[in-house]
Amino acid sequence: MIKVASYNMRKAIGTDRRRMPERTLEVLREIDADIIALQECDRRLGERAGVITAHLLDEHSPWVAVPLAIRAQSMGWHGNALLVRKDATVSGPRRIDIPALEPRGAVRADVTTHGVTLRVVGMHLDLSGLWRRKQAHAILSEVEDCTPKLPSVLMGDLNEWTPRSGCLRDFGRTHCFAETGPSFHARHPVGRLDRIMVSGELKIIDAGVHHSAAARKASDHLPIWATLAPA
């Protein structure tokens, strides 16, 4: 089985308004996923430096960041990053341009772990429903046009409050949703803004929201996770 997770880490600024990347890493270690999609992993201004430094990640975690950044100090692209275990194999890392009014993007890579190769996409979609649908179409087109065809896992903060319409309907035509539960706001989660979606070649064994004491403080979103296996 493969465990995946998605986490809007809010630049490591917690609900106590303190920026603590070590606390974010603590939450990730608690989840202990094989593949992680991060959102808001870089600072917004200046050099867009990664909040979790490469040294901190290397010394205090079992993961490496997939090489997707344009700027030397960044971890990801437009705040989106993928982390994989150090023994995983990565190919085809790519930044996905998506239509947007404000800076937005998505990232993808083919990741081989536990003997299975997955096409993984991390995303953080727009606040506008119209733009979210355009972005969903761009991401789905990217995945569908890739060769060779691979089982796909799409993860991220979709910013979609409605349960069955908008971009969820678009993604739902080709992917199944993991029943993770509400992840926003971390102190009192009511919104299912964060989602994990898988193609038909995969089955979802289990899924949930990570509700630890550290997670409730580390960001305004709780992390979500799912364990997967070939169908």
N, C-alpha and C positions, 0 to 999 in steps of 0.2 A: 504493500500500500504506500501511497505517496500523500504526505500532508502538505497542504498549501494554506497560505494565510494572506490577508490583506489588511493594511493598517494605515489610516490617515493619522500620521504622527504629529501633525500640527507644529512642525518645526521644533519638536521636543519641548514645546511650551505646555505645561500642564494646567489643570483646572485651578491650581494654586498660583498660576501666573509665573512660575519659575521655569526657566529653560534648563532641562537636565537630560542631556543625551544618554547619560549612563542609566537613567531610569527607563528610558525608551528601550535600551538594549536589554535591561532586566525583563521587561515585558516580552520582548521577542524571544528571549531564552526560555521564559515560562511556556510559551506556545510551542517552541521547538519544532517549527515546520521545516520542510525540505526546501520549499520555494516560497518567497515572500514578495508581495507587491506593496511598495510603500508609496504613499502620497504625501506631499508637503515635506519632503526630506531635505530640501535645500533652502537656504535663506533667499528671501525675495529680491533683495537689493545687492548692489556691489558686484562682487565676484560670484554671486550665487553659490557660495561655499556650502558643502554638505554639512549638515548639523552634526551627524555622526562622522567623525574624521576617519580616514582610511586606517590610521594607526589604532584608533579605538576599536574599530570593527575587527581588525586583524588580531589584536591582542585579547579581545574579550568576547569573541563570538566564533561560531563554527561556519560563518558565511563569508562570502565575498560578493561585492557588487558587480553585476554584469556591466561591462564597459559600454555605456550608452551616453555619457556626458560629453558635451562640447567644450565646456569650460574646465580648466585643469583642476579647480578646487571643488567642482560639483560632484555629487554622487549620481545624480540622474539627469533627466531632461524635463524642464517645466515642472520640477518637483517630483516626477515619477521615477522610481527606481525598482529594480528587481534584485533580490538577494537570493543566492543559491548556496548550498553546502559546498565546502571546499573540494569535495571529491566528485562533484557533479561535472558533467561536460556541457559546455555552452557553445552553440553555433548560431550564426545568422542574427546577432543582435542588431536591432534596427529602431530608429526613432520614427514614429508615425505622425505625419502632419494631419491634423484634424481641423475642420473649419471652426472658427471661433471669433468672438468679438474681443475677448481678452486673451492673454497668452495661455494657451492650453496645448496639451500634447498627450500622446500615449506612447508606450514602449513595448517592444516584443523581443522574444528570443526563443530559440528551440533549446530545451533543457533535457538532458538525459540523466536520470537518477533512478536507482533501484531497477535498472534494466528496462526502463520505459522512457521514450522520448515524447515530450509534450511541447506544443507551441503555446507559449505563455504570453499573455498581454496584460499589462498594467495600465490603468487609466484614472483620470480624475476629470469628470465631465462638468459641463457648464451649469450655471444656476438657471439659465433660460431653457425651458422645455423645448422650444423650437431648435435651438442650437444643440441640445443634447441629442435630438433625433438625427440631426445632420452628422454629428460626431459618431453616433452608433453606426450609421450607414457606412461612414468612412472606415471605421475599425473592422466591421464585418466584411467589407470589400477587401481590405488588406489581408484578412485571414483566409478568405475564400480564394484569393488569387495566388496564394503562396504554393510553391511546390518544393518538395513532395507534400502530399496531404498528410497531416498529422492530427492526433487528438488535440483539442484546444481547450485551454483554460483562460477565461477572461475574468479579471478581478479589478476591483477598485471602488472608489467613491463615485457613485453615479449621480448623486444629488437629486434623486428621483423619489418624491414623497408618495406619489400615487402607486397603489399596489399592483395594477395590471395594465396600465396604459403607458403612453409615451414611449421612451426608449426601451422600457422593459418589454413591451410588446415586440419591438424590433429584434432585440436580442433573443427573445423567447421563441422566435421562429426556427432557430437553428441550435439553441443551447438550452440546457436545463439549469434551473436555479437551485443552489444549495439552500436548504432551509436553516439559515444561520440565526435569524431573529433580529430584533432591533439593536442598533449599535450607537445611536446618537439620540440624545446627548449622554455622555459617559456617566454623569451623575444620576440621570433618570432617563434611560434609553427608551424612546418611543418611535424613532424613525429608522426604517431599514434603508438607509442611504448607501451603505456599503454592501457589495454583492460579489458572490463567486458564481460563475456560470461555466458549464462544461458541455462539450459536444457529445454526441451520441455514442462515441467510441469509449466513453468513460462512464462509470457508475459512481454515485456518491454513497460512500459507506456510512459516514457520519458527518455532522457539521454543527457549528455552534458559534456563540459569541464568548470571548474570553473576559471573564468578570472578576479578575483578581483585584486586590486592594491597590497594587501598583498601577494596573491598567485604568482604574477609575480616577487616578490622579495624573497620569502621564500625558493625556490628550483629551480633547473634547469628544473624540470618537473612541469606541472600544474596538479592539481588533476582532476580526472574524476569521474562521478557519474551516477547513473541510478535509476529510480523508477520502482519497480516490483510489480506484482500481480499474484496470481494463474491463470493459463490459463483456 
